[in-house]
Amino acid sequence: MDTIFSKIISKEIPADIIYEDELSLVFKDIQPQAPTHLLIIPKKPIPKLSDATSEDQALLGHLMLVAGEISRTLELDETFRLITNNGANAGQSVFHLHLHLLSGRPLAWPPG
């Protein structure tokens, strides 16, 4: 499945990439909802979280560890929110699994 995120992974489309390893990529969201709004994506194309399988368990854990590493690197004072939208009715607009990392302002609850 060809998405804007797969084109960012292949470097066909530029992005403000702040982290990359063999499994994942982190870049700034082009429509930020907070002073810090990053997208953490796996390089493996998984359309949405509910499409992940037990084979993806280590990769999903890796994405969480990347979020923690990025929060420490950017000195977010241990204050951030991770959001994953699953499906169009949940607000997912790009069908490539991604985590939104938001920080830098008070975040209300409940969201949505």
N, C-alpha and C positions, 0 to 999 in steps of 0.2 A: 504494500500500500504506500503510495507516494503522498507525503504530507509536507507542509512547510518545515516541520521539525526534521524529517529525513533529509530535506535539502540543506538545512543548517548543519546536520551531522556530516554530510558529504561536502560541505563548504561551497555549495552552489549558491547559497544565499548568505550574506554576511549577518553576523550577530555579534553582540558585545559579550563574548565568551569570557567567563572569569575562572573556569575550572574545566579540565578535561582529563579523563583517564581512559583506559581501554574499554570500560563498560558504560561510562556515563559522560554527560555534558551538562554544564551549568552556564546559563546566560541570563542577561537582564531582560525582563519582560518589556515589550515595546509600548504597552498600555499599563503602566504601573498603578497599583491600587494602594501603595504604601511607599514611603521613601526608599525602602529596600524591597524590591519585588523581583525575585529570581525564579527561573524555571529550572528544575532538575529533571533531566530526562535520561532514560536508558538508551543506549545506542541500538539495542535490539528493538525492533518494531513490535510493540504490544499496543493494540488500539485503545484499550481501557483496562482498568484494574481488574474488572470482572472477567477479562479474557486471559489473565495470568494463570499459569498452572503450577503444580508443585515443582516442575522443572525450573521455574522462575524464582523460587524461594530465595536463593542466595543473592540474585540480582536485586530483588525487592529490598532485602536487608542492606545491600550495598548502597542503594539510594538513600536510605535513612542515615547510614553512616556518613555519606557525603554531605547530607544536610547538617549534621553535627560538626563536621570538619569545616565547612564553609562558615557556620555561625561563629566558630572560634577564630577563624582567620579574619573575618570581618569585624570581630569584637562586638557582636550583637548583644552582649551582656546577658546571654542566656535567655533572651526575650525574643521569640519568633513564633510564628504559626506556620504549620504545614497543611496544605489543602490539596486534596485530590478529588476532582470532579469525575464522576463515572456516568457517562451518557449525556445526551443532549438535554434531557429534562433536569439534569443536575448542574447544567452550565458548561459542560465540556464542549468546546468548539473546535479543538484540534484532536483528531482521533489517533493520538500517539500518547501513551501514558506519560503523564508529567505531574510533578509535585510543584506547587506554588510555595515558595518560602517568602513570607511577609514579615517585615519588621520596621521599626523606626517611628511608629505612632501607636497610640492605644488602640487595641483591637477589641471591639465589643463582642458580647456573646448574648444570644445566639446569632450566628451569622445567617444571612439570607432571610 
